[in-house]
Amino acid sequence: MQVRPFSFTGRKIPVIGQGTWQMEQDDRRSCIESLRKGLGAGMNHVDTAELYGSGRVEEIIREALGERRKEIYLVSKVLPQNASRKGTVRACEASLKRLGTGHLDLYLLHWPGDHPLEETIAAFEELKAAGKILAWGVSNFSVEEMEEALSIAGEGKMACNQVLYHLKERAIEHHVIPWCEKHGVAVVAYSPFGSGDFPEENSPGGKVLSEIARARGATPRQVALTFLVREANVFTIPKTAHAGRAIENAKAGDIALSGEEIDRIDAAFPKGKPRPGIPYL
Ligand code: NDP
């Protein structure tokens, strides 16, 4: 598994981590097994949120990985409606309790909301000073919203922006990824398989993925994940409730695509034009 520096945090994390959205709807034992096997295969970046199953997913993570807390890079998120100065601190403490840990490695604002960003950032800094989080970041932020966060916090404070990114949705490549690169902010790609909308094997793009995969003894999903993390500041967090799939996803972190393979995928899944109507792209 390739690991890379995660922005300015001083931490190196795997290019492929583990998502957990909607795990409360899956078989609990299967999720636990999947998270454990995923960790064993090197995916120690574990992403969750107070939103997921209204806290139940954080409890699943505690059960799965609690004893191995030190090994994981644990990330959770505060809901925008809770992200006032006091509300953020309260939400973080509740997440820590459900996760059975004294600190989060990274805490994110799930998406921009109505509470002034100054308040949320002040709460993040307070949590950091108290050792309850080691770093903070944002999610679903446009360039303009990241500019605002930067103007409040200054450089070297916002560790990442977690955003939608998969082969059929490459809009962040226009502005978000370059901006993050310039400001030393990591990009964490969510829904890397399109949340269940992965290209069909017999579609034109699916055929390209299959051909590249076959030639490498890999799977189309591994090829897709590898494409998404081809830039040095991009990481991704596929979710699975199946241990075998977790291992499959983790193995993508061992692959490096050639320039020619990247060009073929790029042509098969065009990134399209910027779409200013979509706020965080
Ligand atoms: P993904 O794009 O990761 O796709 C998940 C789906 O793919 C599930 O149906 C899963 O099925 C299936 N899958 C995973 N691996 C394989 C495999 N190797 N073979 C076949 N099927 C597979 O979707 P998510 O939307 O869950 O995104 C990933 C994570 O990103 C989330 O879990 C969450 O942590 C984060 N996220 C953050 C958001 C934000 O606003 N910040 C928004 C959305 C997601 P199964 O589980 O049955 O194996």
Residues whose N, C-alpha, C, O or C-beta is under 5 A from the ligand:
A	BS01	NDP	G19 T20 W21 D47 H110 S139 Q162 Y190 S191 P192 F193 G194 S195 G196 R221 I237 P238 K239 T240 A241 H242 R245 E248 N249
